[in-house]
């Protein structure tokens, strides 16, 4: 028996779906609708400025991120807010690309950025107290929406043009976007001719848009090349820690890319990674990546977001061998541990002599976020085949010559990966194996792979801290 209150809600939803669209309508019940399910309505196609008129003072606005950052809509939002003297707007997002005008000091009374993973365009705002950041595992970010901790009034997204059935693709960024859209009161889409059409969980029907604006703008591109030290680290990992048939995860940075450069002669590699970049394309073309041995998503590359150059975007466009899924699935330890020879390759800012890893801050200054490092380090360690390989890879020194292997983390620095999680630390000087080692042995292993100019100081610091000389036995 359906209760009277349920009938009332159903009538309101049905009435809302059948009437003509208005940009100003508060689409409160959109969270109850599966975004891949077509509704009997059509969104208005308007200018960017008209599309963002639904944003009001006090609203929470979610923005899609990485290569899918909807910068046309973001610029229109900033202009709209200034013209109408709006205030107290929270802009929540993962790592975004572009200028992030909402973080500029002159807009601090209007906007406040709230980052789930911080990019370079918002670091200054966070450091100066004009923005906020979360300390959260990547796989848990969707829970912020499902548990209604974050409640978007409006979501701004960047999608592919609709197909003949009206379905658009979230393209290069699925991550936490799907969770945000399911709980957003209104959805405004930047329909971009340049956005690749990807598959997996990237589908959204255009009937869920409260407004859309058509654009033709290139996606942001990253394409840094590894240096000599990074290539040496990549070669060490490829030759000693990556087996044929391994499933790979690569974190952000040039070191994971350097590993990919050295893997062209490997066989039957698989990719299951929250993100991937240009190097994967070359490995597929070389025949090194086949995904043949994966029992889950066999023959498919699995990711959640990506950023690279145009060659990468062309590669993933309309490519059924690429599947993009929500981050709570891709980064789930229960999923990761089932993959064969799961090899997780991540970088860090510094590692102390006990194996503690800092990768989200430089001292007390927040730099990025937890990301997916712990998700994959733990997933690889728990691999059900017992052959997982969790790796932290860093150059031995910074560009200023300071050691990245340190006696103790800088004051205020955060521990992202605990000393108990770390199995291997790799620098251009070698591989430190830490699993099953006591503190004295760990210090010995790490000092061995530190830069020679710093080894003597590190050994003295270890003696002072441990009250005994580091030793291999």
LUMVEXPA-849335 format. One line per 5 residues: number of its first residue (from 1); their letters; for each residue z, x, y of C-alpha. Coordinates in nm, 4 decimals, padded with zeros to 6 digits. Layout:
REM LUMVEXPA-849335
NUM = a = Z:X:Y | ...
REM end
This chain:
REM LUMVEXPA-849335
1 = xxxxx = 00.0000:00.0000:00.0000 | -00.1044:00.1447:00.3365 | 00.1631:00.1177:00.6030 | 00.0862:-00.0473:00.9413 | 00.1345:00.2866:01.1194
6 = xxxxx = -00.1238:00.4532:00.8921 | -00.3734:00.1736:00.9635 | -00.3211:00.2231:01.3379 | -00.3902:00.5966:01.3114 | -00.7036:00.5394:01.1013
11 = xxxxx = -00.8337:00.2875:01.3542 | -00.7796:00.5318:01.6392 | -00.9644:00.8096:01.4542 | -01.2525:00.5768:01.3577 | -01.2779:00.4394:01.7116
16 = xxxxx = -01.2805:00.7920:01.8506 | -01.5590:00.9059:01.6155 | -01.7824:00.6085:01.6987 | -01.7687:00.6195:02.0782 | -01.9836:00.8445:02.3036
21 = xxxxx = -01.8441:01.1907:02.3684 | -01.6744:01.2845:02.6915 | -01.5740:01.6399:02.7705 | -01.2450:01.5243:02.9195 | -01.1390:01.3357:02.6037
26 = xxxxx = -00.8202:01.4754:02.4494 | -00.9351:01.5183:02.0895 | -00.5795:01.5114:01.9538 | -00.6676:01.4099:01.5990 | -00.9309:01.6802:01.5381
31 = xxxxx = -00.6786:01.8796:01.3365 | -00.6837:01.6066:01.0724 | -01.0570:01.6567:01.0104 | -01.1983:01.9253:00.7812 | -01.4331:02.1211:01.0096
36 = xxxxx = -01.7048:02.1434:00.7441 | -01.7134:01.7640:00.7115 | -01.9740:01.5992:00.9409 | -01.8522:01.3336:01.1827 | -02.0663:01.0519:01.3198
41 = xxxxx = -02.0978:01.1931:01.6689 | -02.2883:01.4526:01.8665 | -02.1413:01.6994:02.1177 | -02.2694:01.7171:02.4751 | -02.4811:02.0251:02.5497
46 = xxxxx = -02.3682:02.1400:02.8934 | -02.3352:02.4479:03.1132 | -02.0528:02.6964:03.0416 | -01.8742:02.5848:03.3587 | -01.8850:02.2196:03.2534
51 = xxxxx = -01.7827:02.3055:02.8969 | -01.4483:02.4560:03.0013 | -01.3448:02.1761:03.2403 | -01.1161:02.0453:02.9661 | -00.8827:02.3434:03.0239
56 = xxxxx = -00.5813:02.2421:03.2331 | -00.2649:02.4042:03.3667 | -00.0110:02.4670:03.0918 | -00.2720:02.4753:02.8154 | -00.2811:02.7155:02.5218
61 = xxxxx = -00.6359:02.8431:02.4697 | -00.7400:03.0174:02.1474 | -01.0316:03.2618:02.1628 | -01.2331:03.3878:01.8670 | -01.2365:03.7673:01.8509
66 = xxxxx = -01.4016:04.0951:01.7493 | -01.7824:04.0799:01.7702 | -01.7611:03.7001:01.8067 | -01.5622:03.7052:02.1319 | -01.7062:03.4143:02.3394
71 = xxxxx = -01.7352:03.6104:02.6628 | -01.9640:03.3595:02.8375 | -01.7024:03.0870:02.7924 | -01.4173:03.3227:02.8807 | -01.5856:03.4139:03.2116
76 = xxxxx = -01.6417:03.0451:03.2845 | -01.2763:02.9713:03.2010 | -01.1517:03.2343:03.4465 | -01.3813:03.1036:03.7215 | -01.2799:02.7424:03.6515
81 = xxxxx = -00.9090:02.8295:03.6609 | -00.9403:03.0150:03.9915 | -01.1438:02.7411:04.1601 | -00.9005:02.4702:04.0530 | -00.5842:02.6730:04.1092
86 = xxxxx = -00.4661:02.6328:03.7526 | -00.1560:02.8100:03.6263 | 00.0505:02.8849:03.3171 | -00.2419:02.9135:03.0712 | -00.1707:03.1084:02.7513
91 = xxxxx = -00.4734:03.2807:02.5965 | -00.4041:03.3643:02.2301 | -00.6331:03.5787:02.0190 | -00.6762:03.8643:01.7775 | -00.8578:04.1786:01.8966
96 = xxxxx = -01.1220:04.0732:02.1491 | -01.4178:04.2615:02.2932 | -01.5227:04.2555:02.6574 | -01.3512:04.2853:02.9959 | -01.0729:04.0247:02.9358
101 = xxxxx = -01.0602:03.9146:03.3000 | -00.7691:03.6838:03.2152 | -00.5564:03.9995:03.1851 | -00.6327:04.1352:03.5315 | -00.3302:04.1643:03.7650
106 = xxxxx = -00.4807:03.9214:04.0189 | -00.4889:03.6531:03.7478 | -00.1321:03.7005:03.6261 | -00.0123:03.3706:03.7792 | -00.2900:03.1831:03.5975
111 = xxxxx = -00.3143:03.3452:03.2541 | -00.0918:03.5210:03.0043 | -00.2490:03.6956:02.7070 | -00.0829:03.6581:02.3666 | -00.2266:03.9021:02.1099
116 = xxxxx = -00.1944:03.8760:01.7325 | -00.3616:04.2189:01.7143 | -00.4043:04.4086:02.0373 | -00.7289:04.5653:02.1556 | -00.7818:04.8171:02.4333
121 = xxxxx = -00.8726:04.5478:02.6864 | -00.5198:04.4001:02.6900 | -00.3001:04.7092:02.6351 | -00.2339:04.7649:03.0037 | -00.1338:04.4016:03.0555
126 = xxxxx = 00.1141:04.4203:02.7667 | 00.2521:04.7550:02.8890 | 00.3043:04.6100:03.2378 | 00.4674:04.2892:03.1137 | 00.1723:04.0624:03.1978
131 = xxxxx = 00.0877:03.9981:02.8330 | 00.2567:03.9523:02.4975 | 00.1888:04.0796:02.1472 | 00.2980:03.9690:01.8021 | 00.4385:04.1842:01.5235
136 = xxxxx = 00.2834:04.0119:01.2229 | 00.0988:04.0912:00.9018 | -00.2687:04.0026:00.9297 | -00.2534:03.7661:00.6328 | 00.0247:03.5654:00.7986
141 = xxxxx = -00.1528:03.4964:01.1292 | -00.3005:03.1628:01.0073 | 00.0565:03.0472:00.9364 | 00.1202:03.0481:01.3111 | -00.1185:02.7525:01.3312
146 = xxxxx = -00.0322:02.5839:01.0018 | 00.3376:02.5892:01.0918 | 00.2554:02.4743:01.4467 | 00.4212:02.7766:01.6049 | 00.0995:02.8188:01.8048
151 = xxxxx = -00.0626:02.4889:01.9073 | -00.4011:02.5350:02.0771 | -00.5056:02.2709:02.3269 | -00.8543:02.4218:02.3418 | -01.0367:02.6714:02.1191
156 = xxxxx = -01.3299:02.8775:02.2493 | -01.5671:03.0003:01.9787 | -01.9001:03.1832:01.9436 | -02.1191:03.0413:01.6664 | -02.4702:03.0520:01.5263
161 = xxxxx = -02.7208:02.7766:01.6108 | -02.6910:02.4731:01.3826 | -02.9157:02.4387:01.0789 | -03.1176:02.1238:01.0080 | -02.8005:01.9523:00.8861
166 = xxxxx = -02.6006:02.0410:01.1977 | -02.3918:02.3169:01.0376 | -02.3087:02.6258:01.2443 | -02.1600:02.9527:01.1206 | -01.8566:03.1329:01.2621
171 = xxxxx = -02.0640:03.4439:01.1986 | -01.8871:03.7755:01.2354 | -01.5326:03.6405:01.2706 | -01.3652:03.3947:01.0323 | -01.0182:03.5622:01.0094
176 = xxxxx = -00.7679:03.3165:01.1664 | -01.0334:03.1080:01.3432 | -01.0543:02.8343:01.0827 | -00.6762:02.7767:01.0965 | -00.6880:02.7608:01.4764
181 = xxxxx = -00.9753:02.5102:01.4769 | -00.8062:02.2812:01.2251 | -00.5115:02.2506:01.4644 | -00.6898:02.2607:01.8001 | -00.7023:01.9457:02.0133
186 = xxxxx = -01.0451:02.0389:02.1507 | -01.3172:02.2813:02.0408 | -01.5687:02.4306:02.2829 | -01.8549:02.6293:02.1293 | -02.0780:02.8996:02.2674
191 = xxxxx = -02.3876:02.8474:02.0490 | -02.5476:03.1905:02.0437 | -02.8989:03.2648:01.9172 | -02.7827:03.6203:01.8418 | -02.4883:03.5238:01.6190
196 = xxxxx = -02.5610:03.6008:01.2508 | -02.5321:03.3171:01.0031 | -02.2761:03.4172:00.7411 | -02.1481:03.2347:00.4350 | -01.8219:03.1910:00.2455
201 = xxxxx = -01.5717:03.0050:00.4644 | -01.7677:03.0433:00.7891 | -01.9022:02.6876:00.8061 | -01.8295:02.4422:01.0880 | -02.0251:02.1254:01.1598
206 = xxxxx = -02.1393:02.0874:01.5198 | -02.0020:01.7320:01.5323 | -01.6544:01.8844:01.5666 | -01.7383:02.0384:01.9045 | -01.6032:01.8623:02.2123
211 = xxxxx = -01.8654:02.0486:02.4119 | -02.1242:02.3175:02.3464 | -02.3278:02.5505:02.5611 | -02.6360:02.7381:02.4432 | -02.6589:03.1120:02.5117
216 = xxxxx = -02.8667:03.4084:02.4017 | -02.6440:03.7151:02.4385 | -02.6104:04.0274:02.2260 | -02.2921:04.0856:02.0314 | -02.0604:04.3756:02.1266
221 = xxxxx = -02.1439:04.6941:01.9394 | -01.9357:04.9863:01.8119 | -02.0922:05.2896:01.6519 | -01.8755:05.6007:01.6864 | -01.9745:05.8897:01.4605
226 = xxxxx = -01.7115:06.0842:01.2615 | -01.6431:06.4409:01.3728 | -01.6091:06.7518:01.1570 | -01.2418:06.6899:01.0728 | -01.3032:06.3269:00.9843
231 = xxxxx = -01.5973:06.4171:00.7607 | -01.3799:06.6708:00.5790 | -01.1117:06.4057:00.5228 | -01.3780:06.1645:00.4015 | -01.5108:06.4182:00.1534
236 = xxxxx = -01.1615:06.4925:00.0170 | -01.0966:06.1226:-00.0402 | -01.4397:06.0521:-00.1888 | -01.4279:06.3448:-00.4307 | -01.0643:06.3153:-00.5392
241 = xxxxx = -00.9368:05.9603:-00.4932 | -01.2342:05.7220:-00.5205 | -01.3603:05.6562:-00.8729 | -01.6854:05.4943:-00.9796 | -01.6298:05.1194:-01.0007
246 = xxxxx = -01.3580:05.1196:-00.7329 | -01.3150:04.8292:-00.4916 | -01.2820:04.9562:-00.1353 | -01.0948:04.8426:00.1721 | -01.1505:05.0277:00.4971
251 = xxxxx = -00.9285:04.9851:00.7996 | -01.0370:05.0352:01.1594 | -01.1518:05.3779:01.2794 | -01.3869:05.6687:01.2221 | -01.2010:05.8053:00.9165
256 = xxxxx = -01.2797:05.5074:00.6918 | -01.6412:05.5392:00.8111 | -01.6330:05.9094:00.7198 | -01.5275:05.8190:00.3654 | -01.8286:05.5893:00.3314
261 = xxxxx = -02.0615:05.8733:00.4332 | -01.9395:06.0755:00.1336 | -01.9785:05.7996:-00.1279 | -02.3568:05.7819:-00.1687 | -02.3492:05.9321:-00.5183
266 = xxxxx = -02.0827:05.6950:-00.6499 | -02.1698:05.4060:-00.8789 | -02.0805:05.0361:-00.8903 | -01.8489:05.0341:-00.5914 | -01.7212:04.7021:-00.4604
271 = xxxxx = -01.6162:04.5915:-00.1112 | -01.3204:04.3618:-00.0430 | -01.1957:04.4394:00.3068 | -01.0662:04.2470:00.6073 | -01.3381:04.4229:00.8057
276 = xxxxx = -01.6282:04.6529:00.7398 | -01.8764:04.8417:00.9517 | -02.2134:05.0173:00.9432 | -02.1428:05.2583:00.6575 | -02.1361:04.9748:00.4044
281 = xxxxx = -02.5002:04.8906:00.4806 | -02.6104:05.2434:00.3905 | -02.4127:05.2348:00.0638 | -02.5737:04.9062:-00.0381 | -02.9197:05.0464:00.0349
286 = xxxxx = -02.8340:05.3633:-00.1612 | -02.7306:05.1551:-00.4624 | -02.3718:05.2832:-00.4556 | -02.2260:04.9395:-00.3726 | -02.3129:04.6721:-00.6292
291 = xxxxx = -01.9865:04.4728:-00.6590 | -02.0844:04.4414:-01.0256 | -01.7418:04.5147:-01.1730 | -01.5418:04.2759:-00.9554 | -01.4179:03.9776:-01.1545
296 = xxxxx = -01.3712:03.7788:-00.8333 | -01.6768:03.7292:-00.6107 | -01.8845:03.9366:-00.8497 | -02.1926:04.0763:-00.6802 | -02.0615:03.9825:-00.3350
301 = xxxxx = -01.9156:04.1782:-00.0431 | -01.6041:04.0013:00.0857 | -01.4816:04.0359:00.4432 | -01.3076:03.8414:00.7193 | -01.4412:03.9903:01.0427
306 = xxxxx = -01.6704:04.2744:01.1386 | -01.8004:04.4762:01.4281 | -02.0691:04.7430:01.4318 | -02.4235:04.7914:01.5552 | -02.7281:04.5663:01.5506
311 = xxxxx = -02.8296:04.6973:01.2075 | -02.5031:04.5600:01.0652 | -02.5524:04.2204:01.2284 | -02.9092:04.2037:01.0966 | -02.7842:04.2977:00.7485
316 = xxxxx = -02.5247:04.0202:00.7274 | -02.7472:03.7533:00.8837 | -02.8389:03.4858:00.6285 | -02.7334:03.7261:00.3495 | -02.5817:03.5314:00.0598
321 = xxxxx = -02.4352:03.8517:-00.0868 | -02.1933:03.8647:00.2095 | -01.9023:03.6203:00.2007 | -01.6665:03.5830:00.4961 | -01.3288:03.4229:00.4257
326 = xxxxx = -01.0090:03.3415:00.6107 | -00.7709:03.6331:00.6529 | -00.4890:03.4683:00.4554 | -00.7171:03.4806:00.1501 | -00.8885:03.8171:00.1982
331 = xxxxx = -00.5593:03.9939:00.2736 | -00.3459:03.8146:00.0169 | -00.1689:04.0663:-00.2067 | -00.2060:03.8247:-00.4987 | -00.5852:03.8449:-00.4541
336 = xxxxx = -00.6087:04.2159:-00.3732 | -00.4122:04.3291:-00.6784 | -00.6619:04.1622:-00.9135 | -00.9524:04.3778:-00.7966 | -01.0582:04.6779:-01.0097
341 = xxxxx = -00.9374:05.0220:-00.8978 | -00.8440:04.8826:-00.5562 | -00.8648:05.1725:-00.3108 | -00.7187:05.1046:00.0339 | -00.8070:05.3533:00.3089
346 = xxxxx = -00.6162:05.3193:00.6361 | -00.5326:05.5411:00.9306 | -00.2222:05.5923:01.1433 | -00.0889:05.7319:01.4681 | 00.1755:05.9522:01.3060
351 = xxxxx = 00.3624:06.0054:00.9784 | 00.7118:06.1511:00.9546 | 00.8324:06.3967:00.6894 | 00.9775:06.1190:00.4734 | 00.6467:05.9295:00.4670
356 = xxxxx = 00.7158:05.6595:00.7268 | 00.3903:05.5480:00.8906 | 00.3540:05.4417:01.2523 | 00.0192:05.2805:01.3302 | 00.0888:05.0155:01.5950
361 = xxxxx = 00.2567:05.2086:01.8761 | 00.2734:05.5418:02.0559 | 00.6447:05.5880:02.0965 | 00.7737:05.2700:02.2582 | 00.4308:05.1732:02.3933
366 = xxxxx = 00.2526:04.9116:02.1839 | -00.1002:05.0188:02.0944 | -00.2509:04.7721:01.8442 | -00.0697:04.5719:01.5769 | 00.0288:04.5583:01.2105
371 = xxxxx = -00.3202:04.4616:01.1057 | -00.4010:04.4579:00.7355 | -00.2630:04.8003:00.6469 | 00.0480:04.6827:00.4641 | -00.1401:04.3965:00.2965
376 = xxxxx = -00.3840:04.6354:00.1305 | -00.1488:04.9301:00.0759 | 00.0803:04.6976:-00.1189 | -00.2052:04.5157:-00.2923 | -00.3532:04.8435:-00.4157
381 = xxxxx = -00.0131:04.9687:-00.5339 | 00.0411:04.6456:-00.7296 | -00.3046:04.6510:-00.8894 | -00.2826:04.4786:-01.2268 | -00.5059:04.7446:-01.3825
386 = xxxxx = -00.2562:05.0125:-01.2729 | -00.5380:05.2094:-01.1072 | -00.4991:05.1147:-00.7416 | -00.5020:05.3931:-00.4813 | -00.3197:05.3332:-00.1473
391 = xxxxx = -00.4253:05.5968:00.1094 | -00.3162:05.6851:00.4623 | -00.5723:05.9206:00.6178 | -00.5194:06.1058:00.9467 | -00.6367:06.4235:01.1215
396 = xxxxx = -00.3565:06.6785:01.1169 | -00.3493:06.6981:01.4987 | -00.4365:06.4820:01.7984 | -00.7106:06.5717:02.0470 | -00.4371:06.7465:02.2469
401 = xxxxx = -00.3363:06.9616:01.9492 | -00.0105:06.7768:01.8773 | 00.0836:06.7375:01.5116 | 00.0381:06.3887:01.3667 | 00.2806:06.4828:01.0895
406 = xxxxx = 00.6165:06.4907:01.2645 | 00.9816:06.5576:01.1745 | 01.0747:06.2090:01.2978 | 00.8748:05.9311:01.4583 | 00.8841:05.9232:01.8375
411 = xxxxx = 01.1725:05.7233:01.9903 | 01.0752:05.3575:01.9979 | 00.7869:05.3987:01.7530 | 00.7525:05.1216:01.4986 | 00.7302:05.1642:01.1223
416 = xxxxx = 00.4312:04.9660:00.9944 | 00.4141:05.1047:00.6411 | 00.7508:05.2052:00.4980 | 00.8082:05.5335:00.3159 | 00.8417:05.3416:-00.0115
421 = xxxxx = 00.4895:05.1988:00.0247 | 00.3087:05.5279:00.0813 | 00.1380:05.6982:-00.2129 | -00.1157:05.9380:-00.0581 | -00.1467:06.0970:00.2847
426 = xxxxx = -00.4727:06.2830:00.3438 | -00.5635:06.5218:00.6259 | -00.8492:06.7679:00.6588 | -00.6125:07.0248:00.5002 | -00.5545:06.8433:00.1724
431 = xxxxx = -00.3928:06.5537:-00.0113 | -00.0175:06.4886:-00.0120 | 00.0947:06.2861:-00.3142 | 00.4219:06.1107:-00.2287 | 00.4774:05.8475:-00.4966
436 = xxxxx = 00.7716:05.9330:-00.7209 | 00.8803:06.2220:-00.4986 | 01.2261:06.2694:-00.3490 | 01.2690:06.3470:00.0225 | 01.2647:06.7236:-00.0277
441 = xxxxx = 00.9442:06.7027:-00.2293 | 00.7846:06.4617:00.0175 | 00.8518:06.6974:00.3068 | 00.6971:06.9826:00.1052 | 00.3832:06.7797:00.0315
446 = xxxxx = 00.3390:06.6704:00.3921 | 00.3993:07.0148:00.5408 | 00.1263:07.1511:00.3102 | -00.1350:06.9211:00.4651 | -00.0126:06.9621:00.8238
451 = xxxxx = -00.1998:07.1887:01.0640 | -00.1113:07.5573:00.9991 | -00.0014:07.5990:01.3627 | 00.2765:07.3431:01.3083 | 00.3892:07.4152:00.9531
456 = xxxxx = 00.6662:07.6599:01.0411 | 00.8252:07.4213:01.2936 | 00.7995:07.1337:01.0475 | 00.9669:07.3363:00.7737 | 01.2555:07.4260:01.0059
461 = xxxxx = 01.2900:07.0617:01.1141 | 01.2949:06.9521:00.7498 | 01.5714:07.2027:00.6723 | 01.7751:07.0752:00.9673 | 01.7306:06.7132:00.8609
466 = xxxxx = 01.7649:06.7455:00.4828 | 02.0082:07.0410:00.4799 | 01.7882:07.2039:00.2168 | 01.4505:07.3783:00.2131 | 01.1525:07.1575:00.1177
471 = xxx = 01.0334:07.2335:-00.2325 | 00.7791:07.1121:-00.4875 | 01.0451:07.0861:-00.7583
REM end
